[in-house]
């Protein structure tokens, strides 16, 4: 009888152990039987990347389900309540630095970045070449000289000598987003302010006062501006040269369409690199340990790096970008400047957004 009880007890104990192992199976170590949900707030230009099924699957392989809301970089840094988020992921380093200062942290990751560029058309490029505003750059790519753009800001297209390709009665301006809302316009303002300040970063109030009359016309002369860079870019793709002969974009937006091969980039379309340009540095600020894990994976996971490059982003490993993009973009850009501090940029943005 005692032997049968011992065997029975051992069987019951074995069943209990198996039950515990099954109950504590995959996912339970993270607290719920599945991937850990991590919420973040990001710039809208990264939404397609985070929603891509391959990206979702890759995060899931690391036990994470990443959910994101979108907002402008300026909004993320100043008005979004970050209390319910594990990470903030604005599109510019000044905005990220503001968040870091407010949160008392130096933690941050810059897993990818994209230079500012201008989407245009071959006839417009030829006109601007003749006017001295566009020139060949290294590697066969063309650049749009910001100093020349500042000089042409008060000139109409139909005033360009010999212009039969685009003789319209509106000023020569790059179409941007609303500088009060969108990071791309803020980065364009940073490049223009650098040039207007004698090729030097704006750091003092007297410099701000000096450059404002020069750069304000780049924005105030446009009329209505949209709040997301997708707006001008979609106008460029759909409405063509008549609507947006020069549209400020992220390089990544244009390359994303090129890499899709869906025909949305037509043979007469051209991408111009600003000279100087500014990199929009997508900087993730972790707000807790889960957000830190997202930042670490975006910076170190090779598959996520290749997927980011597939969306046109330049990643921490240049090989990812070069391997995906190939000769469709220059590997290196040398005429690059840094944006001013968040506080200086804020004052400039407020000033150019105020009607004169």
N, C-alpha and C positions, 0 to 999 in steps of 0.2 A: 504493500500500500504506500509506504514512504517513497519507494522508488518511482511509482506511478505519479505521485504528487510532485516529485522533483522534476520529472520529465515535463509534466504539465506546466509547472511554473516556468521552466526554461522556455517552452513554446510561447507562453503568454508574454514573457519578457522580450523575446525576439520579435513578436508581433508589435509590441509597444515601441521598440527601437525603430523598426521599419516605418511605423506610423509617424514617428517624430522626424525621421529623415525625409519622408515624403512631404510632410507638412512644412518643413523648413527647406523646401526645394528652391529652384531658381527664382530669384527676385525677392524672396522673403528677407534676405539679409539687408535689402534696401527698404523694407518696411511695407510690403503690400502685395507681393506675388507678381509684380511686373516692374517695368522700367520706372525709375524715379522721375517724376514730373519736375521740370525746371522752367521757370517763367522768366522771360527777359523782355526788355523794350529796346527796339532797334530802329535804325534809319530804314525808310521804306525801300531803298534800292537793294537791300539784302533780303527782302521778303521772299523772292522767288527761290533764292538759294536755300533758305531754311525750310521751305515747303517742298522742295524737290524730294521725291520718294527715296532717292539714293542717299541723300543726306539724312533723312529721317531714319532710314535703315541703319546707317553707319552709327548714328548716335544710339540707336536701340541696341546695337551690338556691344556698346559700352554701358548698357543699363540705364540710358537716359531717354526721356521723352521731352524734347525741347519745344516749348510753346512761346510764341512771340507776339507782342503788340508793336505797332509802328507809331513813330512820332518824328518830328523834325529834330535835328541834332540840337538846335538852340532850345527847343522845348524840353528835350530830355535833360538838358543841363540846368534849366531854370524853373520850369513849371510842372513837369510831370512828377507825381507822387511815386517815388521809388520804393515805398515801403513794402509793396507786395511782390517785388521782383528780386530774382537772384543775381541778375546782371543787367547792366546798362551798356548798350553797344551803339554809341553815336558814330557818325561818319567823319568826325574830325578830331584831331588831337587837342585843339583848344577847348572844345566842349568836354572831352574826357578829363582834361586837367582840372576844369572847373568842378566836375563831379568828384574827382579824387580829393580836391581841397575841402569841399563841403563835407565829405564823408571821413576825412582824416585818414586817408590811405594813399599809399603809393602803388598799390597793386594794379596791374593792367597788362593787357595783351594786345598786340597789333598783328593779328594773323594775316590780314591782307589789306591792300591799299590800291588806289586807282588815281592816276593823274587826271587833271581837268583837261578837256580837249574841246574842239569845236567841230561839229558836223556840218559839212557844206556840200557844194556841188561843183563839178569841173568848170562850168562857165564862170562861176563866181570866183573860184580859185584863180583862174587866168586873169580876171579883172584886177584882183588884189595883188597878184604878182606884178602886173604892169604899174600898179600904184605904189609898189614898194612895201606893201604890208605883209605879203607872203613870200617866203623864200625856202629853198630846199634845206632840209636838215640832214643830219647824219643818218646813213642807212637808207636814203632814198625817200624819206618821209618829209612832208612839208610842215612848216611851222608858221603860225600867225603871230606877228610881232605885236606885243601889247602896247609898246610905245607908239607904233603906227596907228593902232586902233584908237588910242587916246587923241591923236592928232586928227583923225578922220571923224571923230564923234559928231562934229557939227556939219559934216558934208553929206549931201544926198547922193544916192547911187547914180542918178541921172546927171550929176555934175562931174563924174569921172570922165576924163578925156577918152574919146573913142568908144564909149560904152554903148554897144548895140545888143549885148547879150542880156542885160538886166537893167534897162533904163527906167527905173521906178522912182517915184517922187517921195521917198522916205529916207530917213537918215541911215547911215552905215553904222549899225549897232549889232552886237551879238545878243541874240534873244536868250534871256536868262529866266530863272524863276524869281519869285518874290524874295528879296534879300532878308526880309524880316522873318521869313519862315524856313527857308531852304538852305542847306549846307552848300550846295553847289554854287549858288550866287555869292555866298560868303567867301568861298575859296577864290572865285573870280575877282571879287573886291580886294582880297588879300594880294593877289598878283598885281592888280592895277595900282594899288596903293604903294606897293614896293617900287614900281617903276616911277610913279609920280613923285616919290620921295627921293629921286636921284639914285635909284637902284640901291636902296637901303631900307631895312625894316623900319616900320613906323613904331616908335617907342614912346614919344612924348606928345603932350597936348598941342604944342606949337606945330609939330609935324602933322598932326591930324588936321589942324586948321588950314595948313598949307595945301594938303592933298585933296581935301574935300571938294573944293570947286572943280578940280580936274576930273575926279572920278564919279561925282554925283550924276553927271550927264549920261554916263553909261547905263544908268538904271532909270532915272526920271524920264528920259526921252522915250522909253519903251511903251508907255501906256500900261494897260492891264498885264499883269504877270501872274503865272500860275504858282501854286505852292509846292509842287513836286516836279522833279526833273523829268519824270515820265511824261509830263504834259508837253513841254517843248519838243522832246524827242519824238513823241507820237505825231505831233504836228509836222515835224521834219519828214518822218517816214510816209505819212499819209497825204499831206497837202503839198509837199515838194517845195521847190525854190520860191514860189510866189509867197508862201506863208512864212517860211523860216530859212532864208538863205544862209544864215549863220546861227547855229543853235548850240548853246553851251551844254555839254554832256560830260558824263564820266566816261573815260576810255572804256571801262568795263561794259557800259551799256551798248556801245557800238560794237565791241568785239563779241559780246554775247550774241548779237544778231548775226554777225559774220560767221561765228562758229556754228550756229544753228543751221546755216545753209538753206534757209527757208525762202530766199528771194527777196526779203524785206530790204536788204542793202543792194541797191541797183547799181549797174555799171558806172553811172555818172556821179555817184556819191563819193565823197572824200572825207577823210578825217584829218583835221589839222591839229597839231600840238601847239599849245600856247608857249610863247617864249617871252618871259619865263613862265613856267607852269608851277602849279602847286599840287602836291600829292594830297588827296583826301585819304587820311590815314584812319581806317576803321578800327577804333580802339575800344576793346571790351574792358569794362571796369567791373570786376566781380564784387558782389554785395554780400555774398556768403560763400560757404564751401562748395555748394552745388554750382554756383556761377563760376567759381574758380576752375572747377572741373571742365566746364564748357569752354572757357578760355584756353585752358591747357590743351584740350583735344583739338581745337581749331588751329592751334599753333604747332602741334607736334604730330598729329595723325596724318600720315602720308595720303591716305585715301580722301580725307576731307580737304587736304591741300589740292589734290588733283581736281576734285569737284569744284572748289572755289575758282581754280584756273579755268575750268570749263565755262564758268559764268563771266570770264574776262577779268577776274581780279588778279593782281600781282601778289604772290604769296611770299611767306618768309623764306621758302626754298625756291630760288629763281628757276630751278630745273622744272618745277611743276608748270610754271607759266610758259617757259620756252618749249616744253614738250607738247603742250596743248595748243598754243597759239602759233608756234613756228615763226614763219617770216611775215605774218600778218600784222605785226607790230614791232617797233624797235625794242631790243632787249633792254637797253639802258637809255635813260634820259638824263642829260647832264645839266641842262639849264633849268634848275629847280630851286625854288626859294621856299622858306618856311613862313607860315602865316604868323601874324602878330599874336600877342597874348590874347586870352579870351576877353579881358576887360577892354583893351584897345579895339579889338574887332567888334565888340558889342557897341561901343560908342560910334564907330564908323557906320555900322549897320543901321543904328537908330537915325543917324544924320542923313544918310542917303535915302532912307525910307520916309523922310519928312519932306513934304512938298516945299519947294523954294518960294 
